[in-house]
Each structure stands twice: as C-alpha cells, then as structure tokens.
Amino acid sequence: MLIKPVWLASAALLLALPALAQQANVTQPAPAATPSTPAPVRQAAPAESGGDESAVEEVAAVNIPPPVPPIEYPGWARRDPWSVGAISPQAAGLTDDAWGGANGPFLSTLMRRMRAPLASRWAHIALRDALLAKLHAPVNVNPIDWTAERAWLLLRMGEADAARMLVAGVDVDRFTPKMTQVAVQTALASSDPSALCPLEDGMRKAEPGVLRLVQAMCASLAGQPESASATIDQARRYGRIGGIDLALAEKVVGAGANGRTTTLEWDPVDSLTAWRFGLATGTGAVPPDRLINAASPQLRAFQARAPMLTAQQRLPSAMIAAGMGVFSSQSMVDLYSSIYDATDPDDLPGSDAWQLRLAYVAKDPGARTAAIRKLLGTGKGRYDKEGARALVARAASMVRPDAKLGKDACDLISAMLAGGYDQAAARWIPILDDLDDEANDRCWAMLALAAPNVAEVTARRVNAFIKRDNSRDHVRSALLVAGLAGLGRLNAETANSINRSNGLGLGHVTNWTRMIDAAAARGQGGTVLVLTGTGFQTPAYDRIPASHLFHAVSALGKTGQGFTARMIAAEALSRT
C-alpha cells in the first residue's frame, strides 16, 4: 500500500507536514558518557633566587585536555525509546503484548491514513488510551518514528495533551526528522510557543521557513530582548512570512523580555492554521468567533484545553471536545465548577452552571430531573448533544428509576452510558414494561447491549423491535442485531436467521473484517483498536456498516475489552 502525504485533518497548516519524514534507521541508545581523565599538568619549577620576575613562563608544552562535551542526560537517565507511554497497558485494558507480532510499518500506515474524528466516542477513548499505553514498539519500525506516528494520530483526534505526553517521553537529542515535525505541531496544538525552543536545531531541516521567527520568540522568552528584536526585524525585511502570522510571532516576542506591543488585525484572515491558533492562544488572545466556529472539531478540542483562556471562553469548544471523547464527564463538571465560582452570584440563577448544581443537589427529585432535562436541551449539534450527555452522566445515575419518568427515561439512560455508568443504567430494566412502545424499544435496545447483566434478549423481542423500527433502511435494527451478535447475546444461528430475513448486511466480508478477526484470534488488543478506528472513519454512527460494528465488538470482546465493546454497541443505539 502506498503511503499518502499526511496533512492535519483540521485545515491547511502554515507548518505543513506534506509527508512525515521517512522512517529512520533503527538506532541504539547512545552509550553513557565516560569522563575523560585529565593529563597531568607539568608544574613550573620554583624560581631561582634572584630570578627575573618579568620573564614569560613557557606553557606551550603543557598538555591541556579538551573540555568534556556537554550531554543532555547522563547515561543512567536515558529513556528507553522502545517503550514510550504515559499509562500502563493494564490501565488501558490491554496486555503487555497488545501489538503481538503485528508488522510495525503496516500499523503505521493504518494510523497515518486514519481520518478523524471517529463516529464513536467510546472507540475514540479506547484508541487514545491504547496509543498512550507504555507498550514495546512493534517489529520492523524505528521506535522514535513509531512514537511520532502515535502522537500524530492523537493530534488528528484532537488529543493535544496526550500527544504532548508522548513527545515528552523521548529524549530531544534522539528526535528523528519525523519526530521533530510532530513535536512542532504538538507545541502549537498545546498553545505553548516555548515548547518550540528545544526544537530549533531539528527545525533547520524540518521546518526552515519559520526557523527565524522561532529563534526570535525563543530569544525573547530566554531574556535576550536585543537579539529577539534584531531577529524579528530581519524576518520582517527578508522573510517570506507576513501579515497575521508575523504579527503573532511579534506578540510572543512581546510577551517575553522584549516588551514590544503588537496589534492583531484579524479582519483579512479567512482561516485558522495551527500556527495562528497556537501563537494566539499561547498569549491569551482569542481569535474571532467566525474563525473559531468555522474551524474543525479537532482545533476546537485544542481550544477547549488552552491554558491561557478562561473557562467561559473555552466552554463552547469543551462541549465539542466532550462529544468527541477528548473530555471526560468529570472534566466537564470541573469546567462548569470553575465557571460557577467565577460567576457573579446575582447572575447564577439563569446560568447553566446553576442548573448543573441543581442536577446534583436539589432537594426535590423533580427539580433535579428538570435541571438535567434543561442541560440536555442545550446540545444541538452532533458533538454538542453527546457532550451534554457526558456532562450530566453522573447526575443522571443518581435519579431513581420510576415509570413516571417515562418521557425522560431514554435520555437519562443515554446520558449514563455516555459516562460509562452501565450498572446504574441497568437499574432501569425492571420498569421497561411500564413504558410505551417507542420508549420501551429505545431503552431496551440500549440496555440489552450495555447492561452487565443481560436484559431480555430473544428472537421474538428483537423481531418486535425490527417491526416497529422506522429508521432509514432499518439502520437501528441492523446495528442492534450486529451489537447483540458481536457480544454473544444472540447466538450465531438466531442472528443469521434474523439477518437473512431482514437483509441487515451482517454477513458482508471485506479485507478489513478478515484483518480484525485475525488480530482478535492472535490476541492483539492494540491492533484490534487501531483496526476499529479504521472501521469507524465516518462522522455519523448511522453510516457505519452493521458488519463493521459486529466484527469490532466481537474482536474487542475476544481480546478482553468487554466493557469497551458494550459501550460502543450501546452508543450505536443511543446516537441513531
């Protein structure tokens, strides 16, 4: 398979990566430096009595040793480039051999070609954790380039912090050209211009177009205002970069020891690039709403965690980040708590932060449910809606199941599953029969897939669901049967019979289905997650082929990732 050029999925980048540098040769760790032993210095003979004190002493013959070359780390502090990661494999739900014997270049190609965001929030979360896991690199790859590929995919998923953790796990003096390129993009996505400074030497080849601007910014941040001013003036006269891109570099220079003031003119700007976003948010500047609203979901996720912006400024993008899977339910609660603390008490009653407080602590159960209902209503777009569910997930888990809440039951269950509260959601199983047919079908379908203790799953019940399903091309029925069969909650004979009777397409076989089945048979949990990501490359769940859901859920279950399998399957019914 040919390796296509790689571009950040969000927008055209000023710092383009037309093709991440070629795989470097596998390198071995540098040996620990051995201090050299100075040669003895010849002592001058004591002066004879009455000697000439003005005589010049002969020192040319003295053997002066060369200075010991500086090193970044002593040998014992070197990090192993073959095992870079921020979490343990077990924390990611994987074994220590999650890649198995999978071919490294093959996995790298899959990752480089993957388009994000993924349709499934839970698939995003599981894949992110697998990419962050401290696993030994697969065979036939340069380990540092392998880490770069992982960080590059995380960036395209909107995971700036996760990518930064991987980049920070590699010694800078071992960076390959590919790693340098990814590190530059990570610094910009993290809103941290200072992180470009250790990369100056590598940027001479990887990103020479902006090297002079980076040198000026770093000189100012290092307390060298004269050098920074001279370099930025030189870049203005002779460089090819101008307009807002140069002005933003000047703003970073002014934020350091230089003290220069810069006015940003956003009116002529028609798009946000990584450079523009990173330098602006790194100095606390907020690009105009028209540019932010037109940006990709990934860039919105970058803004959601920009440390120089206030919680209120980050909130709209944080909701999108939560819908993608970048932000957790707890992260959203923490963000709203910050907004609550910063809001004037007189303005609190009309705020969403107040509604979230009511959802947790209101004495009247009806008031808590009403607050949850109101917060769920704030989500309008695909990601906003799922982000709102994640926001209220824990509050929803505290609502006591009651048939009188029939109109809210499915939304409450969807919210709980967005936060992974599967056991709390399962408490609603006994009241399903008291709901009307539409609510009963929707709630039952989610719980039949998500509940740790299986709800009623029979061919008769499934066929009743299919008969009442009015979704386009019976897509919800196809996803339901695919999920149940993949989880083993419908036996193969029953699933095949329902599939043939209704033309659901579960038996479709492709190269992808063969690969993920083979990876599962070999116990390669990490490979299964990468392949799951490639099978979920679509913005909407109803565009995922039922056969993809079936094989992904089945493969996850076979590699010990049952919780993730259940959440992905239930999410399919929650979001369609």
PyMOL commands that set and color helices and strands:
alter all, ss='L'
color gray80, all
select helices_A, chain A and resi 75-77+90-92+104-113+121-132+143-156+160-168+172-174+177-189+193-206+208-221+225-238+243-255+274-282+289-294+297-304+311-324+329-342+345-350+352-361+365-376+382-391+393-397+403-418+422-426+429-434+437-450+459-468+472-487+492-502+511-521+525-535+541-543+546-558+562-574
alter helices_A, ss='H'
color red, helices_A
deselect
rebuild
show_as cartoon
